[in-house]
Every structure is written in C-alpha cells, then in structure tokens.
Amino acid sequence: MRACSDLDKIIASCMSFFCYVAMEFREMEEGGTVTRRWEEMDIVILVKIFQSLTVFELTSGIAHVCSAWRLAACDPWLWKTLDLSMLESNFIKIPLEPCVYVHGHSDKTLTRILKISLSLSRGNITSLFFHVNLYISEDHLTYTAQRGDVILQLMVDSLKWSREATGSDLRRLIRNRRVRPLDQENEVSQNLIMAKYRSVLGDVVKLSRCPRLRRLVLPAWNRVETVMIKAIDLWKDLESLTMPSIVNFPRLVQAIATNCRNFSELKIMGPFDIDFASSLVTYLPTLKVLSLRCSKLYKDTLIFILDNLRCLDVLNISHCLLIHPPPPAPGRIVRRLDKTILEKASRLRKFLTCVRDTCIMCQRTRNDEGLMRWYKYEKGLWKEDEVRSLAL
C-alpha cells in the first residue's frame, strides 16, 4: 500500500518516542521522585499520549509492551473513529471480475491493521473510514461485521470433539479461554481437542466485532458483493453511509431500511440514475441528507428526488454533471438550474449547488464524465463535502 510504504519508519519513530519517555520515567524513579514501576504509569497519561498516535502507530505493537500499555491502548476514547482513509491499495485493473488485481502485500497489511484495531477497540468503534481507492475483500468486511454469537458457536463446536463435554466445560472455556479436556487418559482425543481449539482461536481473531457503528465510508466495491448486505444486517445503529455506485443497490438500500432504523444520511460517489432514486423513495422515504456531489445526474432524476423524497432536509448536487434529457435521446449539459428545479428545492433547508463553467471541480467532473478519477487530483480531495457532517 502506497500510504504504508514507510510503515517501518513510522513504527521505529513511534517506538523511539516511547523509549525516550521510558528513559525519562526511569530516571525519575532512580532519582527518588517517583516510586512506582514503569508498568504502573498512570493510565490517563498513557491514553493522552496514545491519542496523538495514528492508527498505524497504535497497531505497531505498543499494546504488547506491558499490561498497562495494553489497557491504555484499549481505551474507548482511542477507538471512537477508525480512520483508514489514508490507506490505499497497490492495484491494477483487469478485464475480468473482480476487475482489479490487488497486490498481496496490500491485502495482508489491511488485514493486519483491521485485526489489531478491531481487537483493541473492543466493539467501541462508531465511525469507520476507508479510502476510496482501497480495495477491500469480503473477508475484510467479515472481520468488521461478524457478531459474537458466531464466536460462541465456534467455541461450542470445539467442545464437540470431547465425548464428555458438558455445559460447565463451555463456561470454563469462555471464562479461562483454554480447553481442559476431561479425558486425560486419551492422549489422541486430547490432541484433537487442542488442535481444533487452536483452529478456533484463529477464527476468533478474524471475527472481530464492530456492533456500534454509526458512520461508514466505503471504498471501491469491485471485490465486495453479497457480504455487504449481511454486514448491514449487523450494523443496527448505522446512521450515515458514504459509498460509490454499485450494481446491486436495491438490495443494499432495502437492507438498510430493514435493519437501520436511525439511518438518515447518504452520500453517493458515482453516477446516480432514476433506478437508484426509485429505490431510495421506495425503501428510504425518510432520508434526511443526500449528497451527490461530483456525480453524473439527470435532470429528470433530480426532479424525481425533489418530488418524492418529502422528508429530505439537505441535498447537495455541487459540481454534478447535470444532463438532460435522459437516454436514449442525446443528452446535453445543463449549465443553469431552471425555475422549476429551484421552486421544488425551496422547501429544503439546504440546497447546495454549483454548476459554474469557471469552477475547477465542475470542470473536473465534466472531464471525467461524472465518474471522478480521484487519483488524478490532490491527495485527500475526495474527502471534501459541502455538507459538514459528510466531510472527513
């Protein structure tokens, strides 16, 4: 991953800083100023220090220094937001599905960071941000979304290897996190149990939880299909979603409507047609905020949104490539909003627009034909949004 090519330098710099702090603390101890042991350093101080670290530094191994450091590294204040928006994939586009080939090192780096972050966060993440050019796999989303009941089932399965396993064994397993087979005389059975349990532990590491997620910023979807629908089923508290256009959007929108009662904000980074708009009207009629900035949008679709999303409070179409009429007729670029659109939008609390020929972002959207090639432009430009709650 390009953003992590110098990860070793970051880790080394981070650890050098902590070594310096450790030396200072040790000198204070030797001078008689402080009598506590190094691992007894105040947790509040450690958390304050850790708050200045990036996610790469937090996952570089500081949780393994001592028990106090691990306790501080798991503090909920550090994990309200898991920001991976600076993490890009090394990939090349290919003609066959999944349409991209991602370098194995990129996948491994993302997997490592996700596993460690989700383990340290202990289910406290409420916002999760991915880079628009980060190609995640179905396994990566599974790590993030899977619930604890699956982990419990894996533990139950591991005990089925013992003929004499009982309910008390399960409780003992969960409490002590190790298997105590009852059949001590049967070495083969014991080895099978331990081998199975080691396998279960590996699966448990993968099935980290993120049950309190409220805001999600998704990357490119080339390798994510039905698993996203299953993930939405588990994120009951989801309120805000930023995503590129996808093929199977009706199922996704329906899953959001079914499972996420407080969902209110949606940002689409890609073409937005009448079919997508119809799905929103059908399944998310109470949507409050919609951002379509820098996307391809047909005038008829815009009017359909204004007429039918009656609960919509904020609509952002800044820098959109507005086209009229829709296919199959030849379309032309709409360079000025007419009276009909402005009247229909007058009921909104905020109607954010920009279709100026002199605007650089409007020019870029037109040059990219409504599907922004963000990699060509300033780093982090894709994070911007005129709606403050949707910007990163």
C-alpha positions as CSV (number, residue, x, y, z in Angstrom):
1,M,0.0,0.0,0.0
2,R,1.4,3.3,-1.0
3,A,0.4,5.1,2.2
4,C,2.1,2.4,4.2
5,S,5.4,2.0,2.2
6,D,7.2,3.7,5.0
7,L,5.3,1.9,7.8
8,D,8.6,0.6,9.3
9,K,9.8,4.1,9.7
10,I,6.6,5.2,11.4
11,I,6.8,2.3,13.8
12,A,10.5,3.0,14.5
13,S,9.8,6.6,15.1
14,C,6.9,5.8,17.4
15,M,8.9,3.3,19.5
16,S,11.8,5.7,19.7
17,F,9.5,8.3,21.2
18,F,8.2,5.8,23.8
19,C,11.7,4.7,24.6
20,Y,12.6,8.3,25.3
21,V,9.6,8.6,27.6
22,A,10.5,5.4,29.3
23,M,14.1,6.6,29.9
24,E,12.8,9.9,31.4
25,F,10.4,8.0,33.6
26,R,13.2,5.6,34.7
27,E,15.5,8.5,35.6
28,M,12.7,10.0,37.8
29,E,12.4,6.7,39.5
30,E,16.2,6.4,40.2
31,G,16.2,10.0,41.5
32,G,13.6,9.1,44.1
33,T,11.0,11.4,42.6
34,V,8.7,8.5,41.6
35,T,8.4,5.2,43.4
36,R,6.0,3.4,41.0
37,R,7.1,0.8,38.5
38,W,7.2,1.6,34.8
39,E,4.2,-0.6,34.1
40,E,2.3,1.3,36.8
41,M,2.4,4.6,34.9
42,D,-0.9,6.4,35.2
43,I,-3.4,5.1,32.6
44,V,-4.8,8.6,32.0
45,I,-1.4,9.8,31.0
46,L,-0.8,6.9,28.7
47,V,-4.2,7.4,27.0
48,K,-3.4,11.1,26.5
49,I,-0.1,10.1,24.8
50,F,-1.7,7.5,22.7
51,Q,-4.3,10.0,21.4
52,S,-1.6,11.7,19.4
53,L,-0.7,8.5,17.5
54,T,-2.0,7.3,14.2
55,V,-3.8,4.0,13.7
56,F,-0.5,2.7,12.2
57,E,1.4,3.6,15.4
58,L,-1.4,2.2,17.7
59,T,-1.2,-1.1,15.9
60,S,2.6,-1.3,15.7
61,G,2.9,-3.3,18.9
62,I,2.6,-0.8,21.8
63,A,-0.1,-2.9,23.3
64,H,2.4,-5.7,23.9
65,V,4.9,-3.5,25.9
66,C,3.2,-4.3,29.2
67,S,-0.3,-4.8,30.7
68,A,-0.7,-1.0,31.5
69,W,0.1,-0.1,27.9
70,R,-2.4,-2.6,26.6
71,L,-5.1,-1.4,28.9
72,A,-4.5,2.2,27.7
73,A,-4.4,1.0,24.1
74,C,-7.9,-0.4,24.5
75,D,-9.3,2.8,26.0
76,P,-12.7,3.6,24.2
77,W,-11.6,7.2,23.6
78,L,-8.9,6.0,21.2
79,W,-11.3,4.0,19.1
80,K,-14.4,6.1,18.5
81,T,-13.2,6.5,14.9
82,L,-11.1,4.0,13.0
83,D,-9.7,6.2,10.2
84,L,-8.1,4.2,7.3
85,S,-8.8,6.9,4.8
86,M,-5.0,7.4,4.2
87,L,-4.6,3.7,3.3
88,E,-4.6,2.9,-0.4
89,S,-4.1,-0.3,-2.3
90,N,-1.5,-1.2,-4.9
91,F,-3.7,-2.5,-7.7
92,I,-4.0,-2.8,-11.5
93,K,-7.3,-3.0,-13.4
94,I,-8.0,-6.2,-15.3
95,P,-10.8,-7.1,-17.8
96,L,-12.3,-10.0,-15.8
97,E,-14.1,-9.9,-12.4
98,P,-13.4,-8.7,-9.8
99,C,-11.9,-6.1,-12.4
100,V,-8.9,-5.4,-10.3
101,Y,-5.8,-7.3,-9.1
102,V,-4.6,-6.2,-5.7
103,H,-1.0,-6.8,-4.6
104,G,-0.9,-9.4,-1.9
105,H,1.1,-7.2,0.4
106,S,-1.8,-4.6,0.3
107,D,-4.3,-7.2,1.4
108,K,-2.0,-8.5,4.2
109,T,-1.3,-5.0,5.6
110,L,-5.0,-4.1,5.6
111,T,-5.9,-7.5,7.3
112,R,-3.3,-7.0,10.0
113,I,-4.4,-3.4,10.8
114,L,-8.0,-4.4,10.8
115,K,-7.5,-7.4,13.1
116,I,-5.4,-5.4,15.6
117,S,-7.6,-2.4,15.6
118,L,-10.9,-4.3,16.0
119,S,-9.3,-6.3,18.8
120,L,-8.1,-3.3,20.7
121,S,-11.3,-1.3,20.1
122,R,-13.4,-4.0,21.9
123,G,-16.5,-3.0,20.0
124,N,-16.3,0.7,20.7
125,I,-15.9,2.0,17.1
126,T,-18.7,4.2,15.9
127,S,-17.1,5.6,12.7
128,L,-15.2,3.6,10.1
129,F,-13.5,5.3,7.2
130,F,-11.9,3.6,4.2
131,H,-10.0,5.3,1.3
132,V,-12.0,5.5,-1.9
133,N,-9.1,3.6,-3.7
134,L,-8.8,0.9,-1.0
135,Y,-9.9,-2.4,-2.4
136,I,-11.3,-4.4,0.4
137,S,-12.3,-8.1,0.1
138,E,-15.3,-9.9,1.5
139,D,-13.1,-11.3,4.3
140,H,-12.2,-7.7,5.4
141,L,-15.8,-6.8,5.9
142,T,-16.5,-10.1,7.6
143,Y,-13.8,-9.2,10.2
144,T,-15.5,-6.0,10.8
145,A,-19.2,-7.1,10.9
146,Q,-19.3,-10.6,12.4
147,R,-21.1,-10.8,15.7
148,G,-20.1,-12.5,18.9
149,D,-22.7,-15.3,18.6
150,V,-20.6,-16.8,15.8
151,I,-17.6,-16.8,18.1
152,L,-19.6,-18.5,20.8
153,Q,-20.7,-21.1,18.2
154,L,-17.1,-21.8,17.2
155,M,-16.3,-22.4,20.9
156,V,-19.2,-24.8,21.2
157,D,-18.0,-26.6,18.1
158,S,-14.6,-27.0,19.6
159,L,-16.0,-28.8,22.6
160,K,-17.9,-31.3,20.5
161,W,-14.6,-33.0,19.9
162,S,-14.8,-34.2,23.5
163,R,-17.3,-37.0,24.2
164,E,-17.7,-35.9,27.8
165,A,-18.0,-32.2,27.2
166,T,-20.8,-30.6,29.3
167,G,-22.2,-27.1,29.9
168,S,-19.7,-26.5,32.6
169,D,-16.9,-27.1,30.2
170,L,-18.3,-24.3,27.9
171,R,-18.5,-21.9,30.8
172,R,-14.9,-22.8,31.8
173,L,-13.7,-22.3,28.3
174,I,-15.2,-18.9,28.0
175,R,-14.0,-17.8,31.4
176,N,-10.5,-19.1,31.2
177,R,-10.0,-19.1,27.4
178,R,-8.5,-22.5,27.3
179,V,-9.7,-26.1,26.9
180,R,-9.5,-28.5,29.9
181,P,-10.4,-31.9,28.3
182,L,-12.0,-34.3,30.8
183,D,-10.5,-37.4,29.2
184,Q,-6.9,-37.0,30.4
185,E,-6.1,-40.7,29.6
186,N,-6.9,-40.5,26.0
187,E,-3.9,-38.5,24.6
188,V,-5.2,-38.8,21.0
189,S,-8.5,-37.3,21.9
190,Q,-6.8,-34.5,23.9
191,N,-4.5,-33.6,21.0
192,L,-7.5,-33.5,18.6
193,I,-9.3,-31.1,21.0
194,M,-6.3,-28.8,21.3
195,A,-5.7,-28.8,17.6
196,K,-9.4,-28.0,17.0
197,Y,-9.2,-25.2,19.6
198,R,-6.1,-23.7,18.1
199,S,-8.0,-23.5,14.8
200,V,-11.0,-21.9,16.6
201,L,-8.7,-19.3,18.1
202,G,-7.6,-18.4,14.6
203,D,-11.2,-17.9,13.5
204,V,-12.0,-15.9,16.6
205,V,-9.2,-13.5,15.8
206,K,-10.8,-12.9,12.4
207,L,-14.3,-12.4,13.7
208,S,-13.8,-9.1,15.5
209,R,-16.9,-7.1,16.2
210,C,-18.0,-3.5,15.4
211,P,-21.6,-3.5,16.7
212,R,-22.0,0.2,17.5
213,L,-21.1,1.5,14.0
214,R,-22.9,4.7,13.2
215,R,-21.0,6.1,10.3
216,L,-19.4,4.2,7.4
217,V,-17.3,5.5,4.5
218,L,-16.8,2.7,2.0
219,P,-14.1,2.2,-0.7
220,A,-14.4,0.8,-4.2
221,W,-16.7,-2.2,-4.4
222,N,-15.1,-4.3,-7.1
223,R,-14.5,-7.3,-4.7
224,V,-17.4,-6.8,-2.3
225,E,-20.8,-8.4,-3.2
226,T,-23.4,-10.1,-1.0
227,V,-21.3,-9.9,2.1
228,M,-22.1,-6.2,2.4
229,I,-25.8,-7.0,2.6
230,K,-25.0,-9.3,5.5
231,A,-22.8,-6.7,7.2
232,I,-25.7,-4.2,7.1
233,D,-27.9,-6.7,8.9
234,L,-25.5,-6.5,11.9
235,W,-24.9,-2.7,12.0
236,K,-28.3,-1.8,13.5
237,D,-27.1,1.6,14.7
238,L,-25.9,2.8,11.2
239,E,-26.9,6.4,10.6
240,S,-24.6,7.6,7.8
241,L,-23.2,5.9,4.7
242,T,-20.8,7.1,2.0
243,M,-20.4,4.7,-0.9
244,P,-19.6,4.5,-4.7
245,S,-22.4,3.4,-7.1
246,I,-22.9,-0.4,-7.0
247,V,-24.8,-2.8,-9.3
248,N,-27.0,-4.4,-6.6
249,F,-28.1,-1.2,-4.9
250,P,-31.8,-2.1,-4.4
251,R,-30.9,-5.0,-2.1
252,L,-28.5,-2.8,-0.2
253,V,-31.0,0.0,0.3
254,Q,-33.6,-2.5,1.3
255,A,-31.2,-4.0,3.9
256,I,-30.6,-0.5,5.3
257,A,-34.3,0.2,5.6
258,T,-34.9,-3.2,7.3
259,N,-32.1,-3.0,9.8
260,C,-31.0,0.6,10.4
261,R,-33.9,2.5,12.0
262,N,-31.9,5.7,12.6
263,F,-30.4,5.9,9.1
264,S,-30.6,9.5,7.8
265,E,-27.5,10.4,5.7
266,L,-26.3,9.0,2.3
267,K,-23.5,10.1,0.0
268,I,-23.1,8.6,-3.4
269,M,-19.8,8.9,-5.2
270,G,-20.7,7.9,-8.7
271,P,-23.5,8.0,-11.3
272,F,-26.9,8.3,-9.8
273,D,-29.8,7.3,-12.1
274,I,-33.6,7.0,-11.9
275,D,-33.4,3.4,-10.7
276,F,-31.3,4.3,-7.7
277,A,-33.5,7.2,-6.9
278,S,-36.6,5.0,-7.1
279,S,-35.0,2.6,-4.6
280,L,-34.4,5.4,-2.2
281,V,-38.0,6.6,-2.5
282,T,-39.3,3.1,-2.0
283,Y,-37.1,2.0,0.9
284,L,-35.7,5.1,2.5
285,P,-38.5,7.7,2.2
286,T,-37.5,9.3,5.5
287,L,-33.9,10.1,4.3
288,K,-32.8,13.5,5.7
289,V,-29.5,14.2,3.9
290,L,-28.3,13.2,0.4
291,S,-25.1,14.3,-1.2
292,L,-24.5,13.6,-4.9
293,R,-21.6,16.0,-5.4
294,C,-19.2,15.4,-8.4
295,S,-21.6,12.7,-9.8
296,K,-23.5,12.3,-13.1
297,L,-27.1,13.2,-12.6
298,Y,-30.0,13.5,-15.0
299,K,-32.4,16.4,-14.6
300,D,-35.4,14.2,-14.6
301,T,-33.8,12.2,-11.7
302,L,-33.2,15.4,-9.7
303,I,-36.8,16.4,-10.2
304,F,-38.0,12.9,-9.1
305,I,-36.0,13.2,-5.9
306,L,-37.3,16.7,-5.1
307,D,-40.9,15.5,-5.7
308,N,-40.8,12.2,-3.8
309,L,-38.2,12.4,-1.0
310,R,-40.6,14.5,1.1
311,C,-38.5,14.2,4.3
312,L,-35.3,15.3,2.6
313,D,-33.8,18.2,4.5
314,V,-30.4,18.7,2.8
315,L,-29.5,18.0,-0.8
316,N,-26.0,18.6,-2.3
317,I,-25.6,18.5,-6.1
318,S,-22.5,20.7,-6.1
319,H,-20.2,20.1,-9.1
320,C,-22.6,17.5,-10.6
321,L,-22.6,16.7,-14.3
322,L,-26.3,17.5,-14.8
323,I,-27.7,16.1,-18.1
324,H,-30.9,16.5,-20.0
325,P,-32.7,14.7,-21.5
326,P,-32.1,11.1,-20.3
327,P,-31.1,8.2,-22.6
328,P,-31.8,7.1,-25.3
329,A,-32.1,10.7,-26.5
330,P,-28.8,12.6,-27.0
331,G,-28.1,14.5,-23.7
332,R,-26.7,17.9,-23.2
333,I,-25.1,19.5,-20.1
334,V,-27.4,21.7,-18.0
335,R,-25.3,24.8,-17.1
336,R,-28.0,26.6,-15.2
337,L,-30.8,25.4,-12.9
338,D,-34.2,26.4,-14.2
339,K,-37.1,27.9,-12.3
340,T,-38.9,24.5,-11.9
341,I,-35.9,23.0,-10.0
342,L,-35.4,26.0,-7.8
343,E,-39.1,26.1,-6.8
344,K,-39.2,22.5,-5.9
345,A,-36.0,22.8,-3.9
346,S,-37.2,25.8,-2.0
347,R,-38.8,23.5,0.6
348,L,-35.3,22.2,1.6
349,R,-33.4,23.6,4.5
350,K,-30.3,23.5,2.4
351,F,-29.9,23.1,-1.4
352,L,-26.2,23.1,-2.2
353,T,-25.4,23.7,-5.9
354,C,-22.5,24.7,-8.2
355,V,-22.7,24.3,-12.0
356,R,-20.4,27.2,-13.0
357,D,-18.2,26.8,-16.0
358,T,-15.4,28.6,-14.1
359,C,-15.4,26.2,-11.2
360,I,-12.4,23.8,-11.3
361,M,-14.3,21.0,-9.6
362,C,-17.2,21.3,-12.1
363,Q,-14.7,21.2,-14.9
364,R,-13.1,18.0,-13.5
365,T,-16.5,16.3,-13.2
366,R,-17.2,17.0,-16.8
367,N,-13.8,15.9,-18.0
368,D,-14.3,12.6,-16.1
369,E,-17.8,12.3,-17.4
370,G,-19.4,12.1,-14.0
371,L,-17.2,9.3,-12.6
372,M,-14.4,11.0,-10.8
373,R,-10.8,9.7,-11.1
374,W,-9.8,10.9,-7.7
375,Y,-6.3,9.5,-8.0
376,K,-5.5,12.2,-10.6
377,Y,-6.1,15.1,-8.2
378,E,-4.9,16.5,-4.9
379,K,-4.5,14.0,-2.1
380,G,-7.5,13.9,0.1
381,L,-9.7,15.9,-2.3
382,W,-12.3,13.1,-2.3
383,K,-12.9,13.6,1.4
384,E,-14.4,17.1,0.9
385,D,-18.1,17.7,1.0
386,E,-20.2,20.9,1.3
387,V,-22.3,19.0,3.9
388,R,-20.2,19.3,7.0
389,S,-21.4,16.0,8.6
390,L,-20.3,14.1,5.4
391,A,-16.8,15.6,5.1
392,L,-13.8,13.8,6.5
